[in-house]
Amino acid sequence: MTVEAALVIPFILLIGLAVFEGVATMATQLAVVTATRDGARVAATTPDVTRAVEAVRVSLPEGIAHRARIQVDRPATAGRPATVRVEVGVPFVTPFLSGFSIPLSWSSSMLVEP
């Protein structure tokens, strides 16, 4: 029984860590999606693109807000889409994998209001 446990326990731990990393990454992806939508909303209503970038940074979790690459394309013409794209590398939560990161990105568009 102890031999079987010694063989199975490491696999159970690996599966548990993989599930934990997956859930943490999905939560961060949802935060990136929300931040991108917030930035697109601001870009569609305000001609100042720095306010859209700031809206994205405020919406992102503190740990990744400073590393995020944010791109805002806002046309001057009303009725055209304003697009915000966010790209960020999210490091693994597990300590022995902390040197690696997962690239996440999302873009959102909204029509520029008059």
C-alpha positions in Angstrom: 0.0 0.0 0.0 2.8 2.5 0.8 4.5 1.8 -2.6 1.2 2.6 -4.4 0.7 5.8 -2.4 4.3 6.9 -3.0 3.7 6.5 -6.8 0.2 8.1 -6.8 0.6 11.1 -4.5 3.1 13.0 -6.7 0.6 12.7 -9.7 -2.3 13.9 -7.5 -0.2 16.9 -6.4 0.7 17.7 -10.0 -2.9 17.5 -11.1 -3.9 19.7 -8.1 -1.3 22.3 -9.0 -2.3 22.3 -12.7 -6.0 22.9 -11.7 -4.9 25.7 -9.4 -2.8 27.3 -12.1 -5.7 27.0 -14.6 -8.2 28.6 -12.3 -5.8 31.4 -11.4 -5.1 32.0 -15.1 -8.8 32.0 -16.0 -9.5 34.5 -13.3 -6.8 36.8 -14.6 -8.1 36.4 -18.2 -11.6 37.5 -16.9 -10.0 40.6 -15.3 -8.2 41.4 -18.5 -11.5 41.1 -20.5 -13.3 43.4 -18.0 -10.5 46.0 -18.0 -10.4 46.0 -21.8 -14.2 46.6 -21.9 -13.8 49.4 -19.4 -11.1 51.0 -21.5 -13.2 50.7 -24.7 -16.1 52.3 -23.0 -14.0 55.3 -22.0 -12.4 55.5 -25.4 -15.8 55.6 -27.1 -17.0 58.5 -24.9 -13.8 60.6 -24.4 -11.4 61.8 -27.1 -8.5 61.6 -24.6 -6.9 58.2 -25.1 -4.8 58.5 -21.9 -8.0 58.3 -19.9 -8.8 55.0 -21.6 -5.4 53.7 -20.8 -5.8 54.8 -17.2 -9.2 53.1 -17.0 -7.6 49.9 -18.1 -4.8 50.1 -15.6 -7.3 50.9 -12.7 -9.4 47.9 -13.7 -6.5 45.4 -13.9 -5.3 43.6 -10.8 -2.4 45.4 -9.1 0.1 42.6 -9.8 -0.2 42.9 -13.5 -1.4 46.5 -14.1 2.2 47.9 -14.4 3.3 45.1 -16.9 0.3 45.4 -19.2 0.8 46.6 -22.8 -2.2 48.7 -23.7 -3.0 50.0 -27.2 -5.9 52.4 -27.9 -7.1 53.2 -31.4 -9.7 55.9 -31.4 -10.9 57.5 -34.6 -12.0 61.2 -34.5 -15.2 60.3 -36.4 -18.3 59.4 -34.5 -19.8 56.0 -35.3 -16.5 54.4 -36.0 -15.1 51.7 -33.6 -12.7 52.7 -30.9 -10.5 49.6 -30.1 -8.6 48.8 -26.9 -6.1 45.9 -26.8 -4.4 44.6 -23.7 -1.5 42.2 -23.7 0.1 40.9 -20.5 2.3 38.1 -19.4 1.0 36.5 -16.2 3.5 34.6 -14.1 2.7 31.2 -12.7 1.5 31.1 -9.1 3.4 27.9 -8.2 6.8 28.9 -6.7 8.9 26.5 -8.7 7.4 27.7 -12.0 7.6 31.4 -11.1 10.1 32.1 -13.9 7.6 31.3 -16.6 4.6 33.3 -17.7 1.4 32.8 -19.7 0.7 35.4 -22.4 -2.9 36.8 -22.2 -4.5 39.3 -24.5 -7.9 40.7 -25.4 -9.4 43.5 -27.4 -12.7 45.2 -27.2 -14.4 47.7 -29.5 -17.2 50.2 -29.1 -18.5 52.8 -31.4 -17.3 56.4 -30.8 -20.2 58.5 -29.5 -20.8 62.0 -31.0 
